[in-house]
Amino acid sequence: MAIQKFNLTSTVKLANGTQIPQIQLGLYSISGRELPTSIQWALDVGYRGFDCAQWYYNEKETGKAIQDYLKSNENAGGLKREDIWYTTKLAYNSASYDSVRRSIKKSVDASGLGYVDLFLLHSPLGGKNARLDSWRALEDAIDDGEVRMGGVSNFGSRHIEELMRSNPRIAPVVNQIEVHPFNTQNGIRETCAKHNIHIQAYSPLVKGMRMKHPKIVSLSKKYSCTPAQTFVRWSLQHNLITLPKSSSKEHLIENASIDGFEISQEDMDELDGLDEHLVTDWDPTDIN
């Protein structure tokens, strides 16, 4: 049987029919000073998706780095804005519709890219009214052309059900949550699948905390790959959109070089069995 190929041209189809890059570069904690070089390297080697947020405090730098590359001689392939997938996120949900609309517009303007491909509510913080009113503001930003599509992040199953019970005019296309073999999030993934909401996996490399785990080391040797490649390949074989982060050119290339092997179903099951609900940063999926 042929190996299922994944590379930086791989995409998945969202519920609205849009194709989204399946491997994207996470920009959390990459400084404004590092961003221009990191984004140039990423675009050079084939990354087309970039995951930003208001809370990362680098929207302006990210947008400028992308624009500068598109205008530069480095852009030998003639990439255009529409070839790039740019995501950012709302820092604070609010029951003030006007406040959220202004915040979304500020992010669009800060990027300088003309529009945001995917805008997420970064968390369920703020309570039910703030979540639903923020979503209403996001729907209108989509209608107004500031944003192409919307989604959520760090939403637990009950937050997803709450939003879908509200009969949104525009449904969320993704829920971005921490997912890796040590935190498989099966319950949230099942809820999202029921509503045709795709999962974006942040911290797919477990922030390096399990690179030396015996099972990861063993499988990496078995498949002649690195531990990071094992984690990324696991994500892709679960049909997740994965967001590995690195400001190193070597690691940017390594993280996406996963088309030369395929993890067997038996080994995928063993990796799934490593779940310990390990949270590497924060987990607001259970808040009210």
Disulfide bonds with the S-S distance in Angstrom:
none
